[in-house]
Amino acid sequence: MTRFVVLISGNGSNLQALIDACADGRIQGQLVGVISNKAEAFGLQRAQDAGIPTQVLANADFASREDYDAALITALESWQPDLLVMAGFMRILTPAFVQHFAGRMLNIHPSLLPKYQGIKTHQRAMAAGDDVHGATVHFVTEELDGGPVVLQAKVPIFSDDSVEDLAARVLTQEHQIYPLVVNWYCQRRLQMRDGRAWLDGRCLPTAGYA
Ligand code: GAR
């Protein structure tokens, strides 16, 4: 069975969605460990409650990004994962790290990429006057939030939304699309090849569906 590790920095609601999907068979894969760069991340509790091994690797303990990522590779490899699933892991990864796990890393980002790479995506979508927003699951490459798109979900932006309203609406969709994509990977239906994402042997559109 495909072995995957989830990387988190905070609340871990996407992690919970993945735990639940493994438990009820929507993901045909094994979640073998959770790693956080923050000791206080609530997601660690979620993992422990589900009986999943956890490790904390605090970036504050390392002199450089390169040192941290080298230690992260060692920690991750102790679980021999086939796939890394970034779920609110708020770190920029070094090229060496990305190359080590090339084609075996997924991320979820709270915008309709390529729009709003980086942070404060909900604020930026609202400030731009957009009436549609969403979330994207993509393969991780060296380009920040720039790897090939696998699946997106759209939500409306209402004129009386607060940032929190919009963030919650997007997060609900994240919890739907991430287990679906992780399952495709676990079932070997999804690959990254030639810098593109492929599902069931067909190349997915480079710019997503938004
Ligand atoms: C999610 O909205 C995820 O898309 C975002 O952080 C949140 C984590 O929530 N990730 C990024 O912004 C990565 N650039 P969670 O901890 O409840 O899953």
Boltz pocket constraint, residues with backbone or C-beta under 6 A from the ligand:
constraints:
  - pocket:
      binder: B
      contacts: [[A, 8], [A, 9], [A, 10], [A, 11], [A, 12], [A, 13], [A, 14], [A, 15], [A, 43], [A, 87], [A, 88], [A, 89], [A, 90], [A, 108], [A, 109], [A, 110], [A, 118], [A, 171], [A, 174]]
      max_distance: 6.0
